[in-house]
Amino acid sequence: MAKRQRGMIQHATETISHGFGYARHLLRGNRVAGDMSWVEPGSRPVVLVHGFLGTRGTMLPLTRRLQSDGKVVFSYHHGMLQLGSLTRSAEELAVKLRGLTESLEIDRVDVVGFSMGGLVSLHAVKFLQAHRHVRRLALMGTPLGGTWMSLAGMATIGLVSASVWQVRPGSRFLKDLRGAPLPAGVRLRQIHADADALCPDPGPIEGVDRENDYVVLPGGHSSLVIAQPFYAAVREFLDEPDEPARAVVSR
């Protein structure tokens, strides 16, 4: 019993420290240098999409880890408050992904969407042709089943913000997003924290392989972009070789 209590205390302490780390990176704002150079031949660039009340700085721990492992990393900023429609943010992201692949003269990139950024990324892939430019999409702590934070948002900024209504549990936006099929050629992974009070784990959605691409690890919401085990789940996903294309047999 004492051992279990010590484990719970350690887990809570780590989760709190991850929250402080997240806040420190949040204050860095969007002054995060990009890198257009190619680091590792054959490696696809990774595009990071931050969450609600976030900045590009919140994705800095992931950025540094990916770069140290030889990845080219870009981060997309869609507004700290994200008061506008998530659909509009998804449209902007789809345009940026197309422009990135064209400027680098590559076929596709990998995308990591944190929290609300995952909703934006998934909408772009499912509804806005972004699947043509995305090979793999990792959703980290994405509120696919909605979030209780929307209730507070509706009571405060609901008159000027479309996004807080879109992340309401049971909203039409979320029903359509979860119900739409995943386009062929895109692999999807869900990564959640078991103590995430802001964006609870909704379980695997359609198109996610429960055995291989549905990952739940110890931690809170901030842990997803701070703690190393979550990064390892992302890196493993990005590094796994693509399945060989099935040969077409003519009859």
C-alpha positions in Angstrom: 0.0 0.0 0.0 2.8 2.4 0.9 4.6 1.6 -2.3 1.4 2.3 -4.3 1.0 5.7 -2.5 4.6 6.6 -3.2 4.0 5.8 -6.9 0.9 8.0 -7.0 2.7 10.9 -5.3 5.6 10.6 -7.7 3.2 10.4 -10.7 1.4 13.6 -9.4 4.7 15.4 -8.9 5.9 14.6 -12.4 2.6 15.7 -13.9 2.8 19.1 -12.0 6.3 19.6 -13.1 5.3 19.0 -16.7 2.7 21.7 -16.3 5.3 24.2 -15.2 7.5 23.2 -18.1 4.7 23.7 -20.5 4.0 27.2 -19.1 7.6 28.1 -19.5 7.7 27.2 -23.1 4.3 28.9 -23.7 5.9 32.2 -22.7 8.5 31.8 -25.4 5.7 32.8 -27.8 6.1 32.2 -31.5 9.7 33.3 -31.8 10.9 29.8 -32.8 13.4 29.6 -35.6 12.5 27.5 -38.6 15.0 25.4 -40.5 14.6 24.8 -44.2 17.8 22.7 -44.5 17.7 18.9 -45.0 19.2 17.1 -42.1 18.8 13.4 -42.8 18.5 12.1 -46.4 15.3 10.3 -47.0 13.7 11.6 -43.8 10.4 13.4 -44.1 9.9 16.9 -42.5 7.6 17.0 -39.5 4.9 19.7 -39.1 3.8 20.5 -35.5 0.4 22.0 -34.8 -0.1 23.5 -31.3 -3.3 23.6 -29.3 -5.7 26.1 -27.8 -4.2 28.9 -25.8 -0.8 27.8 -27.2 2.1 29.1 -29.1 4.8 27.6 -31.3 6.9 27.7 -28.1 4.8 25.0 -26.5 6.0 22.6 -29.2 9.7 23.4 -28.6 10.4 20.3 -26.5 9.2 18.1 -29.4 11.0 20.3 -31.9 14.3 19.9 -30.2 14.0 16.2 -29.7 13.0 15.7 -33.3 15.8 17.9 -34.6 18.4 16.1 -32.4 17.2 12.9 -34.0 17.9 14.3 -37.5 14.4 15.5 -38.4 13.5 18.7 -40.2 10.8 20.4 -38.2 8.3 23.1 -39.0 5.6 24.5 -36.6 2.3 26.0 -37.6 0.8 28.8 -35.6 -3.0 29.2 -35.9 -3.6 31.8 -33.3 -3.1 31.6 -29.5 -6.7 32.1 -28.6 -8.2 30.2 -31.5 -11.4 32.1 -31.3 -12.3 31.5 -35.0 -13.7 28.4 -36.6 -11.5 25.3 -36.5 -12.7 24.7 -40.1 -11.0 28.0 -41.1 -7.8 27.0 -39.3 -7.9 23.7 -41.1 -8.2 25.5 -44.5 -5.1 27.6 -43.7 -3.2 24.5 -42.6 -4.1 22.6 -45.8 -2.8 25.6 -47.9 0.5 25.7 -45.9 1.0 21.9 -46.2 0.6 22.1 -50.0 3.0 25.1 -50.2 5.6 23.3 -48.0 5.6 20.1 -50.1 5.8 22.2 -53.3 8.7 24.4 -52.0 10.7 21.4 -50.8 9.8 19.4 -53.9 8.6 16.4 -51.9 5.4 14.4 -52.0 4.3 14.3 -48.4 5.2 15.3 -44.8 4.3 14.0 -41.4 2.1 16.0 -39.0 1.8 16.0 -35.2 -1.2 17.8 -33.8 -1.4 18.5 -30.1 -4.8 19.0 -28.4 -7.0 21.2 -30.5 -4.3 21.2 -33.2 -5.1 17.6 -33.7 -8.7 18.5 -34.6 -7.5 21.1 -37.1 -5.1 18.6 -38.7 -7.6 15.8 -38.9 -10.2 18.0 -40.4 -7.7 19.2 -43.0 -6.8 15.6 -43.9 -10.4 14.3 -44.0 -12.2 17.2 -45.7 -9.8 19.5 -47.4 -7.6 17.3 -49.5 -4.6 17.6 -47.1 -4.2 13.8 -47.3 -2.5 14.4 -50.6 0.4 16.0 -48.6 0.3 14.0 -45.4 1.8 10.5 -44.9 1.2 10.1 -41.2 -0.7 12.1 -38.6 -0.1 11.7 -34.8 -2.9 13.1 -32.6 -1.6 13.9 -29.1 -4.2 14.5 -26.4 -6.7 15.5 -29.1 -10.3 16.1 -27.7 -12.0 13.8 -30.2 -14.8 13.3 -27.8 -15.0 16.9 -26.8 -13.8 18.7 -23.7 -15.4 20.2 -20.5 -13.4 23.4 -21.1 -15.9 24.2 -23.9 -18.6 24.7 -21.2 -16.6 27.4 -19.5 -15.8 28.9 -22.9 -19.4 29.1 -24.0 -20.3 31.0 -20.9 -17.5 33.5 -21.4 -16.5 33.9 -25.0 -19.2 31.8 -26.7 -20.7 34.9 -28.5 -17.4 35.6 -30.3 -15.8 32.2 -30.6 -16.9 29.4 -32.9 -14.3 27.0 -31.8 -15.6 26.6 -28.2 -18.9 25.3 -29.6 -17.1 23.0 -32.0 -15.3 21.2 -29.2 -18.4 20.7 -27.1 -19.1 17.0 -26.4 -21.6 15.8 -29.0 -21.1 18.8 -31.3 -21.9 18.4 -35.0 -18.3 19.3 -35.8 -16.9 16.4 -33.8 -19.6 13.9 -35.0 -18.8 14.7 -38.6 -15.0 14.6 -38.0 -15.2 11.2 -36.3 -17.7 9.8 -38.7 -15.8 10.7 -41.9 -13.6 7.9 -43.3 -9.8 8.3 -43.2 -8.5 8.8 -46.7 -6.4 6.0 -48.1 -2.6 6.5 -47.8 -2.7 8.3 -44.4 -1.8 6.4 -41.2 -3.3 7.7 -38.0 -2.1 7.3 -34.4 -3.8 8.5 -31.2 -1.6 9.2 -28.2 -3.3 10.1 -24.9 -2.4 10.7 -21.2 -4.2 8.6 -18.6 -4.6 11.6 -16.2 -5.6 14.2 -18.9 -8.4 16.2 -17.2 -8.6 18.7 -20.0 -9.0 16.4 -23.0 -10.0 12.9 -21.7 -9.2 9.8 -23.8 -12.3 9.0 -25.9 -11.0 5.7 -27.0 -9.8 4.8 -30.5 -11.7 6.3 -33.4 -12.4 4.7 -36.7 -9.3 4.3 -38.8 -6.9 3.8 -35.8 -5.4 0.4 -35.3 -6.2 -0.4 -31.7 -3.2 -2.8 -31.3 -0.5 -0.6 -32.9 -1.7 3.0 -33.1 -3.7 3.6 -29.9 -1.3 4.6 -27.1 -2.2 5.6 -23.6 0.7 6.6 -21.2 0.9 7.9 -17.6 0.7 11.7 -17.4 -1.4 14.8 -17.7 -2.2 17.1 -20.7 1.1 19.0 -20.5 3.0 15.7 -20.2 2.1 15.0 -23.8 4.6 17.5 -25.2 7.1 17.5 -22.3 7.6 13.9 -21.1 10.0 11.7 -23.1 7.8 8.5 -23.2 5.2 10.5 -25.3 8.0 11.6 -27.6 9.1 8.0 -28.0 5.6 7.0 -29.1 5.7 9.8 -31.8 9.2 9.0 -33.0 8.4 5.2 -33.2 5.3 6.0 -35.3 7.2 8.3 -37.7 10.1 5.9 -38.1 8.2 2.7 -38.9 8.6 1.8 -42.5 5.7 2.1 -44.8 3.8 -1.0 -45.8 4.7 -2.1 -49.3 2.1 -1.2 -51.9 0.0 -4.2 -52.9 0.7 -5.4 -56.4 -2.1 -5.2 -58.9 -2.6 -8.5 -60.7 -4.1 -8.3 -64.2 -6.4 -11.0 -65.3 
